[in-house]
Amino acid sequence: MNAPSFKAPPKLTNQHGEPRKVGIEIEMSGIELSMIVCQINIAFGGRIKETSRYEFAVEATRLGDFKIELDSRQLRLLEKQKLANPDLQAEPIPDLEMYTKDMLAALSKNLVPCELVAPPLPIDSLHELNTVMELLRQHGAKGTRTSLFYAFGVHLNPELPDLQAVTLLNYLKAFICLQDWLVKAEQVDLTRKLSPFIDDFPKAYKQLILQPSYQPAIEQLVADYLQHNPTRNRIMDMLPVFAYLDEAPIKQALGEEKLNKRPTLHYRLPNSDIDNPEWGLEQCWNNWLAVEKLANDPDRLARVSSAYLQTQTPQLPEMLKPWIDSLKELMADQ
């Protein structure tokens, strides 16, 4: 059987002339952490390391180091939800360290997602991850659509071609223009749409950065982003790359919230459909390539941005053609 096709982006190298890499994170439930660790070890070798009862690593595999953990952000969210309900205040969710091993196993199988964090891989090696996806599926891993309570996703962390302000801005603009198309292409589950982890960019921010006259230096680009988006909870989170460039303004805006600095975007829209045998990670990547292509085509990006801005003008009649239909025409020859 041929390996699934992970198509190539227009720009293949980073700012140092090295092949661009992509980090991928996959959320799932229905399977215990120990089983995920075991299947990674079977597929890729390496050494198993247990950091705590809810955090493992498989180090020195032939692909690099993997991390597997319970998503503690989800647990903190559950705690806030319980505390917001007066009837439940007497029974707050305890800290993870207070859970027994059996309780943690039950959580990972039924409510709180396990997160598999793969090492950054060259694009021509991404297909290797589908090997372990199949093994996990065979051992009961469940994705987004299995339950109304599962808002699980796949996160892509593509390394950028360079870290110039214009490049970062172009990726932001391309994503905003293509967001509606991506939601449709990914068939994003309603539970994920309603989750707080993939909030949309504010309309005022979209209108600001899509203006042709908006050509900020990197300091202004970061400042404007933080003014409108002082949060990690965006569909395409720019904070990791902004923190990589200069951590100080990010810490000032977000405090001591944990943030992984890296020269990548953090795209978190796709569903995790790991239990679907017809699904593979190449679908998430190949849909993302629409952003790569538009971001690296300045003339087309200018036309698409201008057209998108017109849809945001309140005075225009509501019977205008839906944006996705207009977008298809603007992108027809890609």
C-alpha positions as CSV (number, residue, x, y, z in Angstrom):
1,M,0.0,0.0,0.0
2,N,1.4,3.4,-0.9
3,A,2.0,5.9,1.8
4,P,-0.7,8.7,2.0
5,S,0.2,11.8,0.1
6,F,1.2,14.8,2.3
7,K,1.5,17.4,-0.4
8,A,4.4,19.9,-0.5
9,P,3.9,23.6,0.3
10,P,5.2,26.4,-2.0
11,K,8.1,27.1,0.3
12,L,10.0,24.0,1.5
13,T,12.8,25.5,3.6
14,N,13.0,27.7,6.8
15,Q,15.0,30.9,7.3
16,H,18.2,28.8,7.7
17,G,17.7,27.0,4.4
18,E,16.8,23.8,6.1
19,P,13.7,21.6,5.3
20,R,10.7,22.9,7.2
21,K,9.3,20.7,9.9
22,V,5.8,20.2,11.3
23,G,4.8,19.3,14.8
24,I,1.5,17.5,15.2
25,E,-0.6,17.0,18.4
26,I,-3.5,14.6,18.4
27,E,-6.2,14.4,21.2
28,M,-8.1,11.2,21.8
29,S,-10.0,9.3,24.4
30,G,-11.2,5.7,24.9
31,I,-7.6,4.5,25.5
32,E,-5.2,4.6,28.4
33,L,-2.0,6.6,28.4
34,S,0.0,3.4,28.9
35,M,-1.5,1.8,25.8
36,I,-0.6,4.9,23.7
37,V,2.9,4.7,25.0
38,C,3.2,1.0,24.2
39,Q,2.0,1.4,20.6
40,I,4.4,4.3,19.9
41,N,7.2,2.1,21.3
42,I,6.1,-0.8,19.0
43,A,5.9,1.4,15.9
44,F,9.1,3.5,16.4
45,G,11.2,2.0,19.1
46,G,12.8,4.2,21.8
47,R,12.8,4.4,25.6
48,I,9.7,4.8,27.7
49,K,9.9,7.4,30.5
50,E,7.2,8.0,33.1
51,T,7.4,11.6,34.3
52,S,4.2,11.3,36.4
53,R,1.0,9.3,36.5
54,Y,-0.4,11.5,33.8
55,E,2.6,12.3,31.7
56,F,4.9,9.9,29.7
57,A,7.5,10.2,27.0
58,V,8.9,7.8,24.5
59,E,12.4,9.1,23.8
60,A,15.0,8.4,21.2
61,T,12.6,6.8,18.7
62,R,13.7,6.7,15.1
63,L,11.5,9.8,14.6
64,G,12.5,11.6,17.8
65,D,10.9,12.2,21.2
66,F,7.2,11.7,21.7
67,K,5.2,13.1,24.7
68,I,1.9,11.6,25.9
69,E,-0.2,13.2,28.7
70,L,-3.6,13.9,30.0
71,D,-4.8,17.4,28.9
72,S,-4.7,19.2,32.2
73,R,-6.2,22.4,30.6
74,Q,-9.4,20.4,30.1
75,L,-9.4,19.4,33.8
76,R,-9.0,23.0,34.8
77,L,-11.9,24.0,32.6
78,L,-14.0,21.3,34.2
79,E,-13.1,22.6,37.6
80,K,-14.2,26.1,36.6
81,Q,-17.5,24.8,35.3
82,K,-18.2,23.0,38.5
83,L,-17.3,26.0,40.7
84,A,-19.6,28.2,38.5
85,N,-22.5,25.9,39.5
86,P,-23.4,26.5,43.2
87,D,-24.9,23.0,43.4
88,L,-21.5,21.5,42.7
89,Q,-19.3,23.8,44.8
90,A,-19.0,21.2,47.6
91,E,-17.4,18.8,45.2
92,P,-14.6,20.5,43.3
93,I,-12.4,18.5,41.1
94,P,-9.1,17.7,42.9
95,D,-5.6,18.3,41.6
96,L,-4.3,15.7,39.2
97,E,-1.9,14.5,41.8
98,M,-4.8,13.4,44.0
99,Y,-6.2,11.0,41.4
100,T,-5.5,7.3,41.8
101,K,-4.1,5.4,38.9
102,D,-7.5,3.8,38.3
103,M,-9.2,7.2,38.3
104,L,-6.7,8.6,35.8
105,A,-7.2,5.6,33.5
106,A,-11.0,6.2,33.7
107,L,-10.6,9.9,32.9
108,S,-8.4,9.2,29.9
109,K,-10.9,6.6,28.6
110,N,-14.1,8.5,29.1
111,L,-13.8,12.3,29.5
112,V,-10.4,14.1,29.6
113,P,-8.5,13.7,26.4
114,C,-5.1,12.1,26.1
115,E,-2.7,14.2,24.0
116,L,0.0,12.7,21.8
117,V,2.6,15.2,20.9
118,A,4.8,14.1,18.1
119,P,8.3,15.5,17.5
120,P,8.7,18.0,14.6
121,L,9.1,16.1,11.4
122,P,10.1,16.9,7.9
123,I,7.0,17.0,5.6
124,D,8.1,13.9,3.7
125,S,8.1,12.0,7.0
126,L,4.7,13.0,8.3
127,H,3.1,9.9,6.7
128,E,4.9,7.8,9.3
129,L,2.5,9.0,12.0
130,N,-0.4,7.3,10.4
131,T,1.2,4.0,11.3
132,V,0.7,4.7,15.0
133,M,-2.8,6.2,14.3
134,E,-3.9,2.8,12.9
135,L,-2.5,1.0,15.9
136,L,-4.2,3.3,18.4
137,R,-7.5,2.9,16.4
138,Q,-7.2,-0.8,16.7
139,H,-6.8,-0.5,20.5
140,G,-9.9,1.6,21.0
141,A,-8.8,5.2,20.5
142,K,-11.9,7.5,20.0
143,G,-12.0,10.9,18.4
144,T,-14.2,14.0,18.2
145,R,-17.4,12.5,16.8
146,T,-17.7,9.6,19.3
147,S,-19.4,11.7,22.0
148,L,-21.2,15.0,22.4
149,F,-18.7,15.8,25.1
150,Y,-15.6,15.2,23.0
151,A,-14.2,18.5,21.6
152,F,-10.9,16.7,20.6
153,G,-8.7,18.1,17.8
154,V,-5.6,17.8,15.8
155,H,-3.1,20.7,16.1
156,L,-0.6,21.4,13.3
157,N,2.5,23.4,14.2
158,P,4.1,24.2,10.8
159,E,7.5,25.8,10.9
160,L,7.5,29.1,9.1
161,P,9.6,29.9,5.9
162,D,11.0,33.0,7.7
163,L,10.1,35.2,10.7
164,Q,9.7,38.6,8.9
165,A,6.7,40.7,9.9
166,V,5.3,40.6,6.4
167,T,5.4,36.8,6.3
168,L,3.6,36.4,9.7
169,L,1.0,39.0,8.5
170,N,0.5,37.2,5.2
171,Y,-0.2,33.9,7.0
172,L,-2.7,35.6,9.3
173,K,-4.5,37.3,6.4
174,A,-4.6,34.1,4.4
175,F,-6.0,32.1,7.3
176,I,-8.7,34.7,8.0
177,C,-9.8,34.7,4.4
178,L,-9.9,30.9,4.2
179,Q,-11.3,30.2,7.6
180,D,-14.9,29.6,6.4
181,W,-13.6,27.3,3.7
182,L,-11.5,25.3,6.2
183,V,-14.3,24.9,8.6
184,K,-16.4,23.4,5.8
185,A,-13.6,21.3,4.4
186,E,-12.8,19.9,7.9
187,Q,-16.5,19.4,8.7
188,V,-15.7,20.8,12.1
189,D,-17.8,19.1,14.8
190,L,-20.4,21.3,16.6
191,T,-18.8,20.4,20.0
192,R,-15.5,21.8,18.8
193,K,-17.1,24.9,17.4
194,L,-18.7,25.6,20.8
195,S,-15.5,24.9,22.8
196,P,-13.5,27.8,24.1
197,F,-10.2,26.6,22.6
198,I,-10.8,27.6,19.0
199,D,-12.4,31.0,19.3
200,D,-12.6,33.2,16.2
201,F,-10.6,36.3,15.7
202,P,-12.6,39.5,16.6
203,K,-14.1,41.3,13.6
204,A,-12.3,44.5,14.4
205,Y,-9.0,42.7,14.3
206,K,-9.8,41.1,10.9
207,Q,-10.7,44.5,9.5
208,L,-7.5,46.1,10.8
209,I,-5.0,43.6,9.4
210,L,-6.7,43.1,6.0
211,Q,-6.4,46.8,5.1
212,P,-3.8,47.3,2.3
213,S,-2.4,50.2,4.4
214,Y,-1.6,47.9,7.3
215,Q,2.1,47.2,7.0
216,P,3.4,47.0,10.6
217,A,6.9,46.3,11.9
218,I,7.0,43.2,14.0
219,E,6.7,45.1,17.3
220,Q,3.4,46.7,16.1
221,L,2.1,43.4,14.7
222,V,2.6,41.8,18.1
223,A,1.1,44.7,20.0
224,D,-2.0,44.8,17.8
225,Y,-2.4,41.1,18.1
226,L,-2.2,41.2,21.9
227,Q,-4.6,44.1,22.1
228,H,-7.3,42.2,20.2
229,N,-6.3,38.6,21.2
230,P,-4.8,38.5,24.7
231,T,-5.5,34.7,24.8
232,R,-4.2,31.3,23.6
233,N,-7.7,30.4,22.5
234,R,-7.6,31.2,18.9
235,I,-8.1,28.9,15.9
236,M,-4.7,29.9,14.7
237,D,-2.7,30.8,17.8
238,M,0.2,33.2,17.0
239,L,1.5,33.4,20.5
240,P,4.1,30.6,20.3
241,V,5.9,32.4,17.4
242,F,5.5,35.8,18.9
243,A,7.0,34.5,22.2
244,Y,9.8,33.0,20.3
245,L,10.7,36.4,18.8
246,D,10.2,38.3,22.1
247,E,8.7,36.7,25.2
248,A,8.4,39.9,27.3
249,P,5.2,41.4,25.8
250,I,3.5,38.0,25.8
251,K,4.2,37.5,29.5
252,Q,3.0,41.0,30.2
253,A,-0.3,40.3,28.5
254,L,-0.9,36.7,29.6
255,G,1.0,36.6,32.9
256,E,2.7,33.3,33.8
257,E,0.4,31.1,31.6
258,K,2.4,28.2,30.1
259,L,3.4,28.9,26.6
260,N,5.7,26.9,24.3
261,K,8.0,29.2,22.3
262,R,8.7,28.0,18.8
263,P,9.1,29.4,15.3
264,T,5.8,27.9,14.2
265,L,2.2,28.6,13.8
266,H,-0.3,26.8,16.0
267,Y,-3.3,25.7,13.9
268,R,-5.9,23.9,15.9
269,L,-9.1,23.6,13.8
270,P,-9.2,20.0,12.6
271,N,-11.3,17.3,14.3
272,S,-9.5,14.3,15.7
273,D,-11.2,11.5,13.7
274,I,-8.8,8.8,14.9
275,D,-11.5,6.1,15.2
276,N,-12.5,6.6,11.5
277,P,-10.6,4.1,9.3
278,E,-11.0,6.4,6.3
279,W,-9.3,9.3,8.0
280,G,-5.6,10.2,8.1
281,L,-3.5,13.1,9.1
282,E,-2.8,13.9,5.5
283,Q,-6.4,15.3,5.2
284,C,-5.6,17.9,7.9
285,W,-2.3,18.8,6.3
286,N,-3.5,19.0,2.7
287,N,-6.4,21.3,3.7
288,W,-4.0,23.5,5.5
289,L,-2.0,23.8,2.3
290,A,-4.6,26.3,1.0
291,V,-3.3,28.7,3.6
292,E,0.3,28.0,2.6
293,K,-0.4,28.7,-1.1
294,L,-2.4,31.9,-0.5
295,A,0.1,33.3,2.0
296,N,2.9,32.9,-0.5
297,D,1.0,34.4,-3.4
298,P,1.0,38.2,-2.6
299,D,-1.0,39.4,-5.6
300,R,-3.8,36.9,-5.1
301,L,-3.7,37.5,-1.3
302,A,-4.3,41.2,-2.0
303,R,-7.3,40.5,-4.2
304,V,-8.8,37.9,-1.8
305,S,-8.3,40.2,1.2
306,S,-10.0,43.1,-0.6
307,A,-12.9,40.9,-1.5
308,Y,-13.2,39.6,2.1
309,L,-13.2,43.1,3.5
310,Q,-16.2,44.0,1.4
311,T,-18.2,41.2,3.0
312,Q,-17.5,42.8,6.4
313,T,-19.0,46.2,5.4
314,P,-22.3,46.6,7.2
315,Q,-23.8,48.8,4.5
316,L,-23.7,46.1,1.8
317,P,-27.0,44.2,1.2
318,E,-27.4,40.9,3.0
319,M,-28.3,39.1,-0.3
320,L,-24.7,39.2,-1.5
321,K,-23.2,36.0,-2.6
322,P,-21.9,33.8,0.3
323,W,-18.2,34.4,0.9
324,I,-17.3,30.7,0.3
325,D,-18.8,31.0,-3.2
326,S,-16.9,34.1,-4.0
327,L,-13.7,32.5,-2.6
328,K,-14.1,29.5,-5.0
329,E,-14.0,31.9,-7.9
330,L,-11.0,33.9,-6.5
331,M,-9.1,30.6,-6.0
332,A,-10.3,28.8,-9.0
333,D,-7.0,28.3,-10.8
334,Q,-5.0,27.2,-7.8
